[in-house]
């Protein structure tokens, strides 16, 4: 009887992890979109900076570029944290699936 209860407990835990992964998927997509737009903006500002000849305009663009670079680093670290979390949940899901298969009556 204990095998059945632990199998049911593992199935419930598996379902909870799957729900968490499904919840994280749109969040990851949103972060990827933000990162993509920031990278495009950063490339545009770098191009403007290279073409600029006016010292005042150069300083303004440089300040904006620094702000964009800072936000890119923040979003990049957020993205890495989310990827680590997804990777950990995926590993947990695989372990639980193997345990369920092991406890399955033959």
N, CA, C and O atoms as CSV, one atom per row, in Angstrom:
chain,resi,resn,atom,element,x,y,z
A,1,UNK,N,N,0.811,-1.195,0.000
A,1,UNK,CA,C,0.000,0.000,0.000
A,1,UNK,C,C,0.858,1.263,0.000
A,1,UNK,O,O,0.459,2.290,-0.550
A,2,UNK,N,N,2.021,1.185,0.611
A,2,UNK,CA,C,2.857,2.377,0.683
A,2,UNK,C,C,3.386,2.767,-0.694
A,2,UNK,O,O,3.625,3.946,-0.953
A,3,UNK,N,N,3.572,1.781,-1.585
A,3,UNK,CA,C,4.027,2.106,-2.936
A,3,UNK,C,C,2.979,2.924,-3.671
A,3,UNK,O,O,3.310,3.862,-4.395
A,4,UNK,N,N,1.711,2.565,-3.482
A,4,UNK,CA,C,0.641,3.291,-4.159
A,4,UNK,C,C,0.554,4.730,-3.652
A,4,UNK,O,O,0.379,5.661,-4.438
A,5,UNK,N,N,0.675,4.903,-2.347
A,5,UNK,CA,C,0.581,6.269,-1.819
A,5,UNK,C,C,1.790,7.103,-2.233
A,5,UNK,O,O,1.646,8.283,-2.552
A,6,UNK,N,N,2.972,6.504,-2.230
A,6,UNK,CA,C,4.129,7.294,-2.648
A,6,UNK,C,C,4.077,7.575,-4.148
A,6,UNK,O,O,4.533,8.628,-4.593
A,7,UNK,N,N,3.526,6.646,-4.932
A,7,UNK,CA,C,3.354,6.907,-6.363
A,7,UNK,C,C,2.374,8.046,-6.586
A,7,UNK,O,O,2.597,8.901,-7.444
A,8,UNK,N,N,1.289,8.065,-5.820
A,8,UNK,CA,C,0.297,9.140,-5.945
A,8,UNK,C,C,0.910,10.475,-5.517
A,8,UNK,O,O,0.646,11.509,-6.131
A,9,UNK,N,N,1.719,10.449,-4.476
A,9,UNK,CA,C,2.382,11.669,-4.017
A,9,UNK,C,C,3.347,12.180,-5.086
A,9,UNK,O,O,3.430,13.382,-5.341
A,10,UNK,N,N,4.076,11.244,-5.709
A,10,UNK,CA,C,5.002,11.626,-6.777
A,10,UNK,C,C,4.259,12.184,-7.990
A,10,UNK,O,O,4.716,13.135,-8.624
A,11,UNK,N,N,3.113,11.587,-8.307
A,11,UNK,CA,C,2.313,12.089,-9.433
A,11,UNK,C,C,1.813,13.504,-9.150
A,11,UNK,O,O,1.801,14.349,-10.046
A,12,UNK,N,N,1.402,13.764,-7.920
A,12,UNK,CA,C,0.935,15.108,-7.557
A,12,UNK,C,C,2.092,16.103,-7.649
A,12,UNK,O,O,1.913,17.223,-8.128
A,13,UNK,N,N,3.274,15.696,-7.192
A,13,UNK,CA,C,4.445,16.567,-7.274
A,13,UNK,C,C,4.836,16.819,-8.729
A,13,UNK,O,O,5.233,17.925,-9.094
A,14,UNK,N,N,4.719,15.773,-9.555
A,14,UNK,CA,C,5.020,15.909,-10.985
A,14,UNK,C,C,4.071,16.917,-11.637
A,14,UNK,O,O,4.491,17.752,-12.439
A,15,UNK,N,N,2.804,16.828,-11.286
A,15,UNK,CA,C,1.822,17.752,-11.849
A,15,UNK,C,C,2.119,19.188,-11.420
A,15,UNK,O,O,1.981,20.117,-12.215
A,16,UNK,N,N,2.525,19.366,-10.167
A,16,UNK,CA,C,2.848,20.696,-9.660
A,16,UNK,C,C,4.053,21.282,-10.412
A,16,UNK,O,O,4.056,22.465,-10.753
A,17,UNK,N,N,5.061,20.464,-10.664
A,17,UNK,CA,C,6.242,20.928,-11.391
A,17,UNK,C,C,5.890,21.265,-12.833
A,17,UNK,O,O,6.379,22.257,-13.372
A,18,UNK,N,N,5.050,20.452,-13.463
A,18,UNK,CA,C,4.627,20.730,-14.840
A,18,UNK,C,C,3.870,22.051,-14.920
A,18,UNK,O,O,4.055,22.818,-15.865
A,19,UNK,N,N,3.017,22.318,-13.931
A,19,UNK,CA,C,2.281,23.589,-13.904
A,19,UNK,C,C,3.233,24.763,-13.744
A,19,UNK,O,O,3.063,25.804,-14.378
A,20,UNK,N,N,4.241,24.588,-12.887
A,20,UNK,CA,C,5.230,25.654,-12.686
A,20,UNK,C,C,5.998,25.915,-13.981
A,20,UNK,O,O,6.249,27.068,-14.329
A,21,UNK,N,N,6.369,24.858,-14.691
A,21,UNK,CA,C,7.069,25.029,-15.971
A,21,UNK,C,C,6.197,25.748,-16.992
A,21,UNK,O,O,6.685,26.590,-17.744
A,22,UNK,N,N,4.919,25.420,-17.019
A,22,UNK,CA,C,4.005,26.082,-17.951
A,22,UNK,C,C,3.837,27.560,-17.584
A,22,UNK,O,O,3.662,28.402,-18.465
A,23,UNK,N,N,3.889,27.874,-16.291
A,23,UNK,CA,C,3.775,29.255,-15.853
A,23,UNK,C,C,5.027,30.047,-16.215
A,23,UNK,O,O,4.944,31.237,-16.520
A,24,UNK,N,N,6.173,29.400,-16.183
A,24,UNK,CA,C,7.428,30.082,-16.472
A,24,UNK,C,C,7.653,30.319,-17.966
A,24,UNK,O,O,8.407,31.216,-18.347
A,25,UNK,N,N,7.005,29.522,-18.805
A,25,UNK,CA,C,7.217,29.648,-20.250
A,25,UNK,C,C,6.850,31.039,-20.785
A,25,UNK,O,O,7.658,31.628,-21.502
A,26,UNK,N,N,5.666,31.592,-20.471
A,26,UNK,CA,C,5.356,32.947,-20.966
A,26,UNK,C,C,6.272,34.012,-20.365
A,26,UNK,O,O,6.597,35.002,-21.021
A,27,UNK,N,N,6.688,33.802,-19.105
A,27,UNK,CA,C,7.597,34.749,-18.469
A,27,UNK,C,C,8.941,34.770,-19.198
A,27,UNK,O,O,9.535,35.830,-19.394
A,28,UNK,N,N,9.404,33.600,-19.590
A,28,UNK,CA,C,10.664,33.511,-20.324
A,28,UNK,C,C,10.541,34.180,-21.690
A,28,UNK,O,O,11.461,34.868,-22.133
A,29,UNK,N,N,9.421,33.983,-22.347
A,29,UNK,CA,C,9.182,34.615,-23.640
A,29,UNK,C,C,9.187,36.136,-23.509
A,29,UNK,O,O,9.762,36.831,-24.346
A,30,UNK,N,N,8.551,36.649,-22.469
A,30,UNK,CA,C,8.524,38.095,-22.241
A,30,UNK,C,C,9.916,38.659,-21.998
A,30,UNK,O,O,10.257,39.727,-22.507
A,31,UNK,N,N,10.712,37.945,-21.226
A,31,UNK,CA,C,12.075,38.402,-20.957
A,31,UNK,C,C,12.901,38.367,-22.230
A,31,UNK,O,O,13.706,39.267,-22.469
A,32,UNK,N,N,12.711,37.338,-23.051
A,32,UNK,CA,C,13.449,37.248,-24.316
A,32,UNK,C,C,13.095,38.418,-25.233
A,32,UNK,O,O,13.969,38.979,-25.894
A,33,UNK,N,N,11.813,38.784,-25.271
A,33,UNK,CA,C,11.390,39.917,-26.104
A,33,UNK,C,C,12.001,41.223,-25.608
A,33,UNK,O,O,12.469,42.033,-26.407
A,34,UNK,N,N,11.998,41.431,-24.281
A,34,UNK,CA,C,12.601,42.639,-23.714
A,34,UNK,C,C,14.082,42.702,-24.054
A,34,UNK,O,O,14.597,43.747,-24.453
A,35,UNK,N,N,14.754,41.577,-23.893
A,35,UNK,CA,C,16.186,41.522,-24.156
A,35,UNK,C,C,16.483,41.815,-25.618
A,35,UNK,O,O,17.442,42.517,-25.938
A,36,UNK,N,N,15.652,41.273,-26.504
A,36,UNK,CA,C,15.835,41.510,-27.932
A,36,UNK,C,C,15.667,42.993,-28.277
A,36,UNK,O,O,16.462,43.554,-29.030
A,37,UNK,N,N,14.638,43.616,-27.727
A,37,UNK,CA,C,14.411,45.033,-28.025
A,37,UNK,C,C,15.528,45.904,-27.445
A,37,UNK,O,O,15.940,46.882,-28.070
A,38,UNK,N,N,16.010,45.558,-26.277
A,38,UNK,CA,C,17.104,46.324,-25.675
A,38,UNK,C,C,18.378,46.165,-26.492
A,38,UNK,O,O,19.114,47.134,-26.682
A,39,UNK,N,N,18.647,44.960,-26.976
A,39,UNK,CA,C,19.834,44.746,-27.808
A,39,UNK,C,C,19.755,45.550,-29.101
A,39,UNK,O,O,20.753,46.114,-29.550
A,40,UNK,N,N,18.559,45.599,-29.700
A,40,UNK,CA,C,18.384,46.402,-30.915
A,40,UNK,C,C,18.623,47.884,-30.633
A,40,UNK,O,O,19.282,48.575,-31.410
A,41,UNK,N,N,18.084,48.360,-29.523
A,41,UNK,CA,C,18.268,49.767,-29.148
A,41,UNK,C,C,19.745,50.054,-28.876
A,41,UNK,O,O,20.259,51.101,-29.270
A,42,UNK,N,N,20.414,49.136,-28.214
A,42,UNK,CA,C,21.829,49.314,-27.913
A,42,UNK,C,C,22.668,49.371,-29.194
A,42,UNK,O,O,23.572,50.199,-29.316
A,43,UNK,N,N,22.364,48.495,-30.135
A,43,UNK,CA,C,23.080,48.515,-31.420
A,43,UNK,C,C,22.847,49.831,-32.162
A,43,UNK,O,O,23.769,50.384,-32.762
A,44,UNK,N,N,21.609,50.329,-32.118
A,44,UNK,CA,C,21.284,51.584,-32.789
A,44,UNK,C,C,22.055,52.743,-32.156
A,44,UNK,O,O,22.582,53.603,-32.861
A,45,UNK,N,N,22.118,52.760,-30.830
A,45,UNK,CA,C,22.835,53.828,-30.143
A,45,UNK,C,C,24.342,53.759,-30.406
A,45,UNK,O,O,24.997,54.794,-30.534
A,46,UNK,N,N,24.882,52.563,-30.484
A,46,UNK,CA,C,26.305,52.420,-30.785
A,46,UNK,C,C,26.601,52.944,-32.189
A,46,UNK,O,O,27.613,53.604,-32.424
A,47,UNK,N,N,25.700,52.638,-33.108
A,47,UNK,CA,C,25.876,53.137,-34.478
A,47,UNK,C,C,25.819,54.663,-34.505
A,47,UNK,O,O,26.638,55.304,-35.163
A,48,UNK,N,N,24.849,55.247,-33.789
A,48,UNK,CA,C,24.744,56.713,-33.711
A,48,UNK,C,C,25.993,57.308,-33.078
A,48,UNK,O,O,26.482,58.351,-33.511
A,49,UNK,N,N,26.499,56.646,-32.062
A,49,UNK,CA,C,27.684,57.133,-31.358
A,49,UNK,C,C,28.902,57.165,-32.276
A,49,UNK,O,O,29.705,58.096,-32.221
A,50,UNK,N,N,29.030,56.165,-33.099
A,50,UNK,CA,C,30.155,56.106,-34.030
A,50,UNK,C,C,30.073,57.186,-35.098
A,50,UNK,O,O,31.097,57.699,-35.549
A,51,UNK,N,N,28.854,57.530,-35.503
A,51,UNK,CA,C,28.667,58.518,-36.565
A,51,UNK,C,C,28.636,59.954,-36.047
A,51,UNK,O,O,28.702,60.896,-36.836
A,52,UNK,N,N,28.539,60.126,-34.741
A,52,UNK,CA,C,28.374,61.452,-34.157
A,52,UNK,C,C,29.680,62.252,-34.183
A,52,UNK,O,O,30.761,61.720,-33.927
A,53,UNK,N,N,29.549,63.549,-34.502
A,53,UNK,CA,C,30.710,64.439,-34.539
A,53,UNK,C,C,30.589,65.564,-33.501
A,53,UNK,O,O,31.584,66.204,-33.160
A,54,UNK,N,N,29.400,65.796,-33.012
A,54,UNK,CA,C,29.149,66.862,-32.046
A,54,UNK,C,C,29.389,66.334,-30.624
A,54,UNK,O,O,28.850,65.291,-30.253
A,55,UNK,N,N,30.187,67.041,-29.838
A,55,UNK,CA,C,30.539,66.587,-28.483
A,55,UNK,C,C,29.308,66.537,-27.565
A,55,UNK,O,O,29.169,65.601,-26.778
A,56,UNK,N,N,28.415,67.534,-27.658
A,56,UNK,CA,C,27.221,67.569,-26.818
A,56,UNK,C,C,26.310,66.380,-27.124
A,56,UNK,O,O,25.845,65.687,-26.220
A,57,UNK,N,N,26.067,66.161,-28.415
A,57,UNK,CA,C,25.209,65.050,-28.828
A,57,UNK,C,C,25.867,63.711,-28.460
A,57,UNK,O,O,25.184,62.765,-28.066
A,58,UNK,N,N,27.173,63.643,-28.591
A,58,UNK,CA,C,27.919,62.428,-28.237
A,58,UNK,C,C,27.709,62.084,-26.763
A,58,UNK,O,O,27.481,60.922,-26.426
A,59,UNK,N,N,27.783,63.076,-25.890
A,59,UNK,CA,C,27.583,62.858,-24.457
A,59,UNK,C,C,26.161,62.405,-24.145
A,59,UNK,O,O,25.961,61.527,-23.306
A,60,UNK,N,N,25.162,63.003,-24.820
A,60,UNK,CA,C,23.767,62.602,-24.620
A,60,UNK,C,C,23.561,61.145,-25.022
A,60,UNK,O,O,22.922,60.376,-24.303
A,61,UNK,N,N,24.108,60.776,-26.177
A,61,UNK,CA,C,23.964,59.402,-26.658
A,61,UNK,C,C,24.699,58.448,-25.718
A,61,UNK,O,O,24.219,57.347,-25.446
A,62,UNK,N,N,25.853,58.867,-25.226
A,62,UNK,CA,C,26.632,58.028,-24.317
A,62,UNK,C,C,25.869,57.756,-23.026
A,62,UNK,O,O,25.899,56.635,-22.517
A,63,UNK,N,N,25.194,58.754,-22.496
A,63,UNK,CA,C,24.398,58.583,-21.276
A,63,UNK,C,C,23.256,57.602,-21.524
A,63,UNK,O,O,23.017,56.709,-20.711
A,64,UNK,N,N,22.553,57.764,-22.638
A,64,UNK,CA,C,21.462,56.839,-22.978
A,64,UNK,C,C,21.990,55.425,-23.166
A,64,UNK,O,O,21.356,54.458,-22.743
A,65,UNK,N,N,23.155,55.305,-23.801
A,65,UNK,CA,C,23.754,53.994,-24.023
A,65,UNK,C,C,24.112,53.324,-22.693
A,65,UNK,O,O,23.928,52.117,-22.533
A,66,UNK,N,N,24.621,54.104,-21.748
A,66,UNK,CA,C,24.936,53.546,-20.428
A,66,UNK,C,C,23.687,53.047,-19.712
A,66,UNK,O,O,23.714,51.995,-19.074
A,67,UNK,N,N,22.588,53.800,-19.817
A,67,UNK,CA,C,21.327,53.386,-19.197
A,67,UNK,C,C,20.817,52.095,-19.835
A,67,UNK,O,O,20.378,51.185,-19.133
A,68,UNK,N,N,20.876,52.017,-21.158
A,68,UNK,CA,C,20.424,50.826,-21.877
A,68,UNK,C,C,21.306,49.625,-21.521
A,68,UNK,O,O,20.801,48.520,-21.324
A,69,UNK,N,N,22.600,49.840,-21.440
A,69,UNK,CA,C,23.525,48.752,-21.100
A,69,UNK,C,C,23.253,48.219,-19.702
A,69,UNK,O,O,23.308,47.011,-19.475
A,70,UNK,N,N,22.962,49.107,-18.771
A,70,UNK,CA,C,22.650,48.694,-17.407
A,70,UNK,C,C,21.373,47.858,-17.372
A,70,UNK,O,O,21.321,46.821,-16.711
A,71,UNK,N,N,20.354,48.309,-18.081
A,71,UNK,CA,C,19.101,47.542,-18.100
A,71,UNK,C,C,19.297,46.206,-18.815
A,71,UNK,O,O,18.669,45.212,-18.450
A,72,UNK,N,N,20.168,46.174,-19.838
A,72,UNK,CA,C,20.447,44.911,-20.521
A,72,UNK,C,C,21.099,43.919,-19.560
A,72,UNK,O,O,20.743,42.741,-19.541
A,73,UNK,N,N,22.047,44.395,-18.771
A,73,UNK,CA,C,22.705,43.512,-17.807
A,73,UNK,C,C,21.715,42.977,-16.780
A,73,UNK,O,O,21.773,41.803,-16.414
A,74,UNK,N,N,20.804,43.835,-16.314
A,74,UNK,CA,C,19.795,43.407,-15.342
A,74,UNK,C,C,18.873,42.345,-15.931
A,74,UNK,O,O,18.599,41.327,-15.295
A,75,UNK,N,N,18.402,42.588,-17.141
A,75,UNK,CA,C,17.495,41.640,-17.773
A,75,UNK,C,C,18.237,40.352,-18.120
A,75,UNK,O,O,17.668,39.262,-18.050
A,76,UNK,N,N,19.504,40.481,-18.493
A,76,UNK,CA,C,20.303,39.303,-18.796
A,76,UNK,C,C,20.457,38.425,-17.558
A,76,UNK,O,O,20.346,37.202,-17.653
A,77,UNK,N,N,20.709,39.029,-16.404
A,77,UNK,CA,C,20.840,38.239,-15.177
A,77,UNK,C,C,19.496,37.624,-14.782
A,77,UNK,O,O,19.446,36.501,-14.279
A,78,UNK,N,N,18.423,38.355,-15.008
A,78,UNK,CA,C,17.084,37.822,-14.759
A,78,UNK,C,C,16.820,36.607,-15.652
A,78,UNK,O,O,16.268,35.602,-15.205
A,79,UNK,N,N,17.217,36.715,-16.907
A,79,UNK,CA,C,17.043,35.636,-17.867
A,79,UNK,C,C,17.854,34.401,-17.449
A,79,UNK,O,O,17.363,33.274,-17.522
A,80,UNK,N,N,19.094,34.623,-17.012
A,80,UNK,CA,C,19.926,33.506,-16.581
A,80,UNK,C,C,19.332,32.810,-15.358
A,80,UNK,O,O,19.352,31.582,-15.272
A,81,UNK,N,N,18.805,33.589,-14.414
A,81,UNK,CA,C,18.161,33.014,-13.236
A,81,UNK,C,C,16.946,32.180,-13.613
A,81,UNK,O,O,16.724,31.103,-13.059
A,82,UNK,N,N,16.172,32.680,-14.548
A,82,UNK,CA,C,14.995,31.950,-15.000
A,82,UNK,C,C,15.392,30.661,-15.713
A,82,UNK,O,O,14.750,29.626,-15.535
A,83,UNK,N,N,16.451,30.724,-16.522
A,83,UNK,CA,C,16.917,29.518,-17.211
A,83,UNK,C,C,17.419,28.470,-16.219
A,83,UNK,O,O,17.175,27.277,-16.397
A,84,UNK,N,N,18.123,28.917,-15.172
A,84,UNK,CA,C,18.580,27.974,-14.142
A,84,UNK,C,C,17.397,27.321,-13.447
A,84,UNK,O,O,17.415,26.123,-13.164
A,85,UNK,N,N,16.375,28.113,-13.175
A,85,UNK,CA,C,15.177,27.586,-12.506
A,85,UNK,C,C,14.470,26.560,-13.386
A,85,UNK,O,O,14.046,25.508,-12.907
A,86,UNK,N,N,14.344,26.872,-14.677
A,86,UNK,CA,C,13.695,25.947,-15.610
A,86,UNK,C,C,14.505,24.658,-15.719
A,86,UNK,O,O,13.947,23.562,-15.738
A,87,UNK,N,N,15.829,24.803,-15.791
A,87,UNK,CA,C,16.694,23.628,-15.884
A,87,UNK,C,C,16.549,22.746,-14.639
A,87,UNK,O,O,16.483,21.522,-14.751
A,88,UNK,N,N,16.500,23.365,-13.455
A,88,UNK,CA,C,16.332,22.611,-12.215
A,88,UNK,C,C,14.995,21.906,-12.157
A,88,UNK,O,O,14.918,20.745,-11.754
A,89,UNK,N,N,13.933,22.601,-12.559
A,89,UNK,CA,C,12.602,21.981,-12.558
A,89,UNK,C,C,12.533,20.830,-13.550
A,89,UNK,O,O,11.897,19.812,-13.279
A,90,UNK,N,N,13.184,20.985,-14.698
A,90,UNK,CA,C,13.191,19.920,-15.701
A,90,UNK,C,C,13.917,18.694,-15.169
A,90,UNK,O,O,13.464,17.568,-15.374
A,91,UNK,N,N,15.037,18.901,-14.487
A,91,UNK,CA,C,15.760,17.778,-13.890
A,91,UNK,C,C,14.920,17.090,-12.826
A,91,UNK,O,O,14.887,15.861,-12.763
A,92,UNK,N,N,14.235,17.875,-11.982
A,92,UNK,CA,C,13.365,17.305,-10.968
A,92,UNK,C,C,12.244,16.493,-11.602
A,92,UNK,O,O,11.891,15.419,-11.117
A,93,UNK,N,N,11.694,17.012,-12.682
A,93,UNK,CA,C,10.619,16.316,-13.386
A,93,UNK,C,C,11.110,14.981,-13.932
A,93,UNK,O,O,10.400,13.980,-13.846
A,94,UNK,N,N,12.306,14.957,-14.488
A,94,UNK,CA,C,12.863,13.706,-15.006
A,94,UNK,C,C,13.094,12.694,-13.884
A,94,UNK,O,O,12.809,11.508,-14.054
A,95,UNK,N,N,13.606,13.151,-12.743
A,95,UNK,CA,C,13.835,12.255,-11.603
A,95,UNK,C,C,12.527,11.658,-11.105
A,95,UNK,O,O,12.441,10.460,-10.834
A,96,UNK,N,N,11.515,12.502,-10.988
A,96,UNK,CA,C,10.216,12.030,-10.506
A,96,UNK,C,C,9.614,11.036,-11.487
A,96,UNK,O,O,9.037,10.028,-11.078
A,97,UNK,N,N,9.746,11.315,-12.781
A,97,UNK,CA,C,9.222,10.395,-13.794
A,97,UNK,C,C,9.901,9.042,-13.689
A,97,UNK,O,O,9.246,8.005,-13.790
A,98,UNK,N,N,11.223,9.047,-13.485
A,98,UNK,CA,C,11.938,7.773,-13.328
A,98,UNK,C,C,11.488,7.037,-12.070
A,98,UNK,O,O,11.343,5.815,-12.094
A,99,UNK,N,N,11.264,7.765,-10.965
A,99,UNK,CA,C,10.799,7.136,-9.722
A,99,UNK,C,C,9.417,6.527,-9.908
A,99,UNK,O,O,9.144,5.429,-9.424
A,100,UNK,N,N,8.548,7.246,-10.611
A,100,UNK,CA,C,7.208,6.729,-10.866
A,100,UNK,C,C,7.278,5.454,-11.692
A,100,UNK,O,O,6.566,4.490,-11.412
A,101,UNK,N,N,8.129,5.445,-12.703
A,101,UNK,CA,C,8.282,4.246,-13.534
A,101,UNK,C,C,8.825,3.083,-12.703
A,101,UNK,O,O,8.425,1.936,-12.900
A,102,UNK,N,N,9.727,3.377,-11.785
A,102,UNK,CA,C,10.300,2.337,-10.932
A,102,UNK,C,C,9.268,1.751,-9.993
A,102,UNK,O,O,9.247,0.542,-9.764
A,103,UNK,N,N,8.397,2.614,-9.439
A,103,UNK,CA,C,7.382,2.161,-8.501
A,103,UNK,C,C,6.149,1.555,-9.156
A,103,UNK,O,O,5.279,0.999,-8.486
A,104,UNK,N,N,6.092,1.672,-10.474
A,104,UNK,CA,C,4.953,1.146,-11.209
A,104,UNK,C,C,4.922,-0.381,-11.098
A,104,UNK,O,O,5.934,-1.036,-11.344
A,105,UNK,N,N,3.780,-0.949,-10.733
A,105,UNK,CA,C,3.713,-2.417,-10.622
A,105,UNK,C,C,3.905,-3.086,-11.992
A,105,UNK,O,O,3.465,-2.587,-13.027
A,106,UNK,N,N,4.566,-4.208,-11.944
A,106,UNK,CA,C,4.854,-4.899,-13.204
A,106,UNK,C,C,3.892,-6.013,-13.481
A,106,UNK,O,O,4.006,-6.686,-14.504
